Amino acid sequence: MNYKPSGSILAASFLLLFTACSKENAHPSPSGMDKTISIENVLQAKKLVESGTFEQKGSSPLILPGQSVSFKFSASYGQTVSFAAMYGYSNDLFFAPDNPGIALYDDQKKPIEGDVSDQISLWDNGTRVNQVPGATVNLPGVAQTNAVKKVIQKDAEGNTYLAASSLVKATLVYNGDSYFTLTLKNTSGGTKNETPLSPGVWAISYIAGSDLLMPAPLYQEGQPTANGLTPLAEMGDNAALSSYVKENTGIFTPLSPVLVVTYKGADNPIFKIGQKDPGNGLKKLAQQGDATDLAAALKKIQGVSGVYILPAEATTVLLPASGGQPGGKVTQKLHVEKGDHLAIATMYGFSNDWFFAASGIDPLKTGDHSGLVKLFDDGTAMDQFPGAGNAQFNLGGNVMDKENSIQQVPNPNPFTTLPALTDLIKVTIE
């Protein structure tokens, strides 16, 4: 169940996301000294971009026949939504879409709306012998150790069931700006399989290229149940599975090839906070991760002595730490003099136009300078949920332009809560 893509798969997925760049620098002065700057993506990556729970509001959390529950989420192209809820009048059956989940966009990248019940199936958790389903089921029942298996008309004990789509109706509504609402209605009333539904859990995986990082977030067909699914399937208790998905939900983003600039003077040569994008190529870095135009513009500015674009070896982008592998790291030797300053900039890859930047770094001072790094919104694109927006360039979207001033991204922000920036990007000088 716990899918861990290899480094090679991730690298291949991301190579197409950002423009590959080469190092550029001005001729060094014969005086001064050599220093080395290192920039690392130190984020401990999460594989789920969003997750949550659902239940009926009122005196009972059960979703009784005729009742409905809804939850809202953001998603981009290729992402899917998965959920799980117990077939209440059973020993260990649950409803869930086939992995990787319910499709949200069609082949023309148009949002899918309407009845998607045909994507829901009934599953046997494999941990209890199935009795005849109904209100008289004796819970928890006789234990067994089988793998998770789809129930098609009959379970292993010969009990019969209507199609899941006859018992649960799932309806998608597109709310605009990448947001969807999924409504689940218990339609089992009056059928031979009438049952309450338990509170449930839902999840959405990050996508890199065409690969979902966790395509089986809640269960794995043909494998033993795990990660808290059993309490949900046997007793309708979603707490353990909810804790599992929460632990795997958070931030995942690559960093684009890093721009490093050496310059003299107090002013940041790249941008000024509170002003609009200067039109020097920063927009392309912030929206697409391509620093080529910005580097060319900076080389023409008086006082700028060196310009470098640092792509990670093999992957180009700096991937976060994942699956026991460290995050991407780039280094550059610099020839600096007293009075020189450093500035850096790199895109928050899974955003519309966010970028990390720092200026005024003293290159003669060795040690950790990560505390100077801030996260900025370039103001040139409409913001969406990071890693789940259909207008994000690196998720295959078309950017929706805006003309706002450059501002620091608040934390928490309207979409999510980021970890401390020092847990995302590390900058050191040796």
C-alpha positions in Angstrom: 0.0 0.0 0.0 2.8 2.4 0.8 3.9 3.3 -2.7 7.5 4.5 -2.9 8.6 5.6 -6.4 12.2 5.1 -7.2 14.6 8.1 -7.7 14.9 7.2 -11.4 11.1 7.5 -11.9 10.9 10.8 -10.1 13.9 12.1 -12.0 12.3 11.1 -15.3 9.0 12.7 -14.4 10.6 16.0 -13.4 13.1 16.4 -16.2 10.3 17.6 -18.5 9.0 20.1 -16.0 11.7 22.7 -15.9 14.0 24.0 -18.6 17.5 22.7 -18.2 20.0 25.4 -17.6 23.8 25.7 -17.6 26.1 27.7 -15.3 27.1 31.2 -16.4 29.5 33.6 -14.7 31.4 36.8 -15.2 35.2 36.8 -15.3 36.5 36.7 -11.7 38.7 39.5 -10.2 42.3 38.5 -9.6 41.9 39.7 -6.0 39.5 38.3 -3.3 39.0 34.8 -2.2 37.2 31.6 -3.2 34.0 30.4 -1.4 31.5 27.7 -2.1 27.8 28.1 -1.8 25.5 25.1 -1.4 21.7 25.1 -1.8 19.7 22.0 -0.8 16.1 20.9 -0.9 15.8 19.6 2.6 12.0 19.1 2.6 10.9 15.7 3.9 8.4 15.1 1.2 4.8 14.0 1.7 3.0 12.0 -1.0 -0.6 13.1 -0.4 -1.5 16.7 -1.2 -4.8 16.7 0.5 -6.9 14.3 2.8 -9.7 14.4 5.2 -12.7 12.7 6.7 -16.5 12.7 6.2 -19.5 11.8 8.4 -23.1 12.7 8.8 -23.7 15.7 11.0 -26.1 15.3 13.8 -26.8 12.8 16.6 -25.1 10.0 14.7 -22.1 10.1 12.3 -23.6 7.2 10.3 -24.8 7.9 6.8 -28.2 6.3 6.8 -30.2 5.3 3.7 -31.3 8.5 2.0 -28.7 10.7 3.6 -25.8 12.4 1.9 -22.3 13.8 2.8 -20.1 16.0 0.8 -16.4 17.1 0.8 -14.5 19.7 -1.2 -11.0 19.5 -2.6 -8.6 20.9 -5.2 -7.0 18.8 -7.9 -5.1 19.2 -11.2 -4.9 17.1 -14.3 -4.2 13.4 -13.7 -5.0 13.5 -10.0 -7.8 11.4 -8.6 -9.8 11.3 -5.4 -10.1 8.1 -3.3 -12.2 7.3 -0.3 -13.2 4.4 1.9 -16.3 3.9 4.1 -17.7 0.7 5.8 -20.7 -1.2 4.6 -22.2 -1.0 8.0 -24.3 -4.2 8.0 -21.3 -6.4 7.3 -18.3 -7.9 9.1 -15.5 -6.2 7.1 -16.7 -4.9 3.8 -16.1 -1.3 2.6 -16.9 0.9 -0.3 -14.1 2.6 -2.2 -13.2 3.5 -5.8 -10.9 1.2 -7.7 -7.3 2.5 -7.4 -6.0 5.1 -8.1 -9.4 6.7 -7.5 -12.2 8.6 -9.3 -11.0 10.5 -12.4 -11.5 14.2 -12.2 -10.6 15.4 -15.8 -11.2 13.9 -19.2 -8.7 13.4 -22.0 -9.3 17.0 -23.1 -8.5 18.3 -19.6 -12.1 19.2 -19.0 -13.4 18.7 -15.4 -15.7 15.7 -15.0 -19.1 16.4 -13.5 -22.2 14.3 -12.7 -22.8 10.8 -11.6 -19.5 8.8 -11.1 -21.0 6.0 -9.1 -19.8 3.4 -11.6 -16.3 4.0 -10.3 -17.2 2.7 -6.9 -16.7 -0.9 -5.8 -17.4 -3.1 -2.8 -14.3 -4.6 -1.1 -13.7 -7.3 1.4 -11.0 -6.4 4.0 -10.1 -10.1 4.4 -10.0 -10.0 8.2 -13.4 -11.5 9.1 -15.5 -14.4 7.8 -18.5 -12.8 6.1 -22.0 -13.5 7.5 -25.2 -12.8 5.7 -25.3 -9.0 5.5 -27.9 -7.3 7.5 -28.8 -5.6 10.8 -28.4 -8.9 12.6 -24.7 -9.4 11.7 -22.7 -10.4 14.8 -19.7 -8.1 15.0 -16.8 -8.5 14.9 -17.2 -12.1 13.8 -14.6 -14.9 13.1 -11.1 -13.7 12.3 -9.3 -14.6 9.1 -6.2 -13.4 7.3 -7.0 -12.9 3.6 -5.9 -10.2 1.3 -8.2 -7.3 0.3 -10.4 -8.4 -2.5 -13.2 -6.9 -4.7 -16.7 -8.3 -4.1 -18.4 -8.9 -7.4 -22.0 -10.1 -6.9 -20.9 -12.7 -4.3 -18.4 -12.8 -1.4 -16.2 -15.8 -0.6 -19.0 -17.2 1.5 -21.6 -17.0 -1.2 -23.5 -14.0 0.1 -24.9 -11.9 -2.7 -24.7 -8.1 -3.3 -26.0 -5.5 -5.7 -23.5 -3.5 -7.6 -21.9 -0.8 -5.4 -23.3 1.9 -7.7 -26.8 0.7 -6.7 -26.0 1.3 -3.0 -23.9 4.5 -3.1 -24.4 7.3 -5.5 -21.3 9.5 -6.1 -21.8 12.9 -7.8 -19.0 15.3 -8.8 -19.5 19.1 -9.1 -16.8 21.4 -10.4 -16.7 24.6 -8.4 -14.1 26.3 -10.6 -10.5 27.2 -10.0 -9.5 23.5 -9.6 -12.1 22.9 -6.8 -14.5 19.9 -6.8 -17.2 18.8 -4.5 -17.9 15.0 -4.2 -21.3 14.1 -2.7 -21.9 10.5 -1.5 -25.5 9.5 -1.1 -26.6 6.2 0.6 -29.1 4.8 -1.9 -29.3 1.3 -0.4 -32.7 1.9 1.2 -35.4 -0.7 0.3 -32.8 -3.0 -1.4 -31.8 -6.4 -0.3 -28.4 -4.8 0.7 -29.8 -1.9 2.8 -27.1 -0.6 5.1 -25.8 2.4 6.9 -22.4 3.8 5.7 -19.7 4.6 8.3 -17.7 7.8 8.6 -15.0 7.7 5.9 -11.6 8.9 4.9 -10.6 10.6 1.6 -7.2 11.3 0.0 -5.6 12.9 -3.1 -2.0 12.0 -4.2 0.6 14.4 -5.6 1.4 13.8 -9.3 4.9 14.1 -10.9 4.7 14.0 -14.6 2.2 11.3 -15.2 3.0 9.3 -12.0 0.9 9.5 -8.9 3.2 9.4 -5.9 0.7 7.3 -3.9 -1.7 5.6 -6.3 -3.1 3.3 -3.7 -3.5 5.6 -0.6 -6.1 3.6 1.4 -5.9 0.0 0.3 -4.1 -2.3 -2.1 -6.0 -5.0 -3.9 -4.4 -8.5 -3.4 -2.4 -7.3 -0.4 -3.1 -7.6 3.3 -5.0 -4.7 4.8 -2.8 -2.1 6.5 -2.5 1.4 7.9 -5.7 1.5 10.0 -8.1 0.3 7.3 -9.2 -2.7 9.5 -10.9 -0.6 12.3 -12.9 1.2 9.6 -13.8 -2.0 7.7 -14.8 -3.9 10.8 -16.3 -1.3 13.1 -16.7 1.9 11.0 -14.0 3.6 13.1 -12.1 6.0 10.7 -9.7 7.4 13.3 -6.7 5.1 12.6 -6.9 5.4 8.8 -7.4 9.2 9.2 -4.2 9.4 11.3 -2.3 7.5 8.6 -3.3 9.7 5.7 -2.7 12.8 7.8 0.9 11.6 8.4 1.4 11.3 4.7 -0.3 14.6 3.8 1.7 17.8 3.4 4.2 19.5 1.2 6.0 18.0 -1.9 7.8 20.3 -4.3 10.9 20.3 -6.4 13.0 23.5 -6.6 14.0 24.8 -10.1 17.6 25.2 -11.1 18.9 27.8 -8.6 19.9 31.3 -9.7 22.9 32.7 -7.8 24.1 36.3 -8.3 27.1 38.1 -6.8 26.8 41.9 -6.7 27.9 45.1 -4.9 25.6 47.5 -3.2 22.6 47.3 -0.9 19.8 46.8 -3.4 18.7 43.4 -4.5 19.3 43.3 -8.3 16.5 40.8 -8.9 13.4 42.4 -7.5 11.9 44.7 -4.9 9.1 43.6 -2.6 6.0 45.7 -2.9 6.6 46.5 -6.5 5.3 44.6 -9.6 7.4 42.1 -11.4 10.3 44.0 -13.0 10.0 42.4 -16.4 13.6 41.1 -16.3 12.8 37.4 -16.6 11.7 36.8 -13.0 8.2 36.0 -14.1 9.5 33.1 -16.2 11.5 31.8 -13.2 8.5 32.1 -10.9 6.0 30.5 -13.2 8.1 28.0 -15.1 11.3 27.5 -13.2 13.4 28.9 -16.1 16.1 31.4 -15.0 17.7 31.8 -18.5 16.2 35.2 -19.3 16.7 36.5 -15.8 20.3 35.5 -15.8 20.9 37.3 -19.2 19.3 40.5 -17.9 21.3 40.4 -14.6 24.6 40.1 -16.4 24.0 43.6 -17.9 23.4 45.3 -14.6 26.3 47.5 -13.3 27.6 46.1 -10.0 26.7 42.5 -10.8 30.0 40.5 -11.0 28.7 36.9 -11.4 25.6 35.1 -12.5 25.1 31.3 -12.2 22.3 28.9 -12.9 22.7 25.7 -10.9 20.8 22.6 -12.2 20.9 19.5 -10.1 23.0 16.7 -11.6 20.9 14.2 -13.6 17.5 15.5 -12.5 17.9 19.2 -13.3 15.5 20.1 -10.5 16.3 19.8 -6.8 13.9 17.0 -5.6 12.9 16.8 -2.0 14.0 14.1 0.3 11.9 11.0 -0.2 12.0 7.2 0.4 15.2 7.5 2.5 17.0 9.4 -0.2 18.3 13.0 0.5 17.0 16.0 -1.3 18.7 17.5 -4.3 21.8 19.7 -3.7 23.8 22.1 -5.9 27.1 23.8 -5.2 29.1 26.6 -6.9 32.5 28.0 -6.2 32.5 31.8 -6.1 35.3 34.3 -6.3 34.3 37.1 -4.0 35.7 40.3 -2.5 34.9 42.4 0.5 31.7 44.3 -0.1 30.2 41.6 -2.3 26.7 40.3 -1.6 24.9 37.2 -2.8 21.3 36.8 -4.0 19.5 33.6 -4.9 16.2 32.7 -6.4 14.5 29.3 -7.2 10.9 28.4 -8.0 8.6 26.6 -5.6 8.0 24.1 -8.4 4.4 23.1 -7.5 2.9 26.6 -7.5 1.6 29.1 -9.9 4.3 31.8 -9.4 5.9 31.4 -6.0 9.7 31.5 -5.6 12.2 31.3 -2.8 14.7 34.2 -2.6 17.4 35.7 -0.4 19.5 38.8 -0.9 22.2 40.6 1.0 24.0 37.4 1.9 27.6 38.0 3.0 29.7 35.6 1.0 32.7 36.1 3.3 30.7 34.8 6.3 30.8 31.0 6.4 28.0 28.9 7.8 24.2 28.5 7.4 22.4 31.4 5.8 19.0 29.6 5.4 17.3 32.1 7.8 17.6 34.8 5.1 15.4 32.9 2.6 11.8 34.0 2.2 9.0 32.7 0.0 7.5 35.2 -2.4 4.5 35.5 -4.6 5.5 37.1 -7.9 2.0 38.5 -8.4 1.9 37.6 -12.1 -0.4 34.5 -11.8 -3.6 33.6 -10.0 -2.7 31.4 -7.0 -4.1 27.9 -6.5 -3.6 25.1 -4.1 0.2 24.2 -4.3 0.5 20.9 -6.1 -3.2 20.7 -7.0 -4.0 23.5 -9.3 -5.0 23.2 -13.0 -3.3 26.5 -14.0 0.1 25.5 -12.7 2.7 25.3 -15.5 4.5 22.3 -14.0 1.3 20.3 -13.7 0.4 20.9 -17.4 -1.8 23.9 -16.9 -2.1 27.3 -18.6 -1.2 30.1 -16.2 -3.9 32.7 -15.5 -2.2 36.1 -15.6 -2.5 38.7 -12.9 -0.7 42.0 -12.2 -0.2 42.3 -8.5 2.9 43.4 -6.6 5.5 41.0 -5.3 4.7 40.0 -1.7 5.9 37.5 0.8 3.7 34.4 1.0 1.9 34.3 4.4 2.1 31.1 6.4 -0.4 29.7 6.9 -1.9 30.8 3.6 -5.4 30.4 2.2 -4.4 26.9 0.8 -2.1 25.2 3.3 0.3 25.5 6.1 4.0 25.3 5.1 6.7 24.0 7.3 9.4 26.4 8.5 11.3 27.5 5.4 14.5 26.3 7.0 12.9 22.8 6.7 12.4 23.4 3.0 15.6 25.0 1.7 19.1 25.2 3.1 21.8 27.7 2.1 25.4 27.3 3.3 28.7 29.0 2.5 32.0 27.3 3.1 
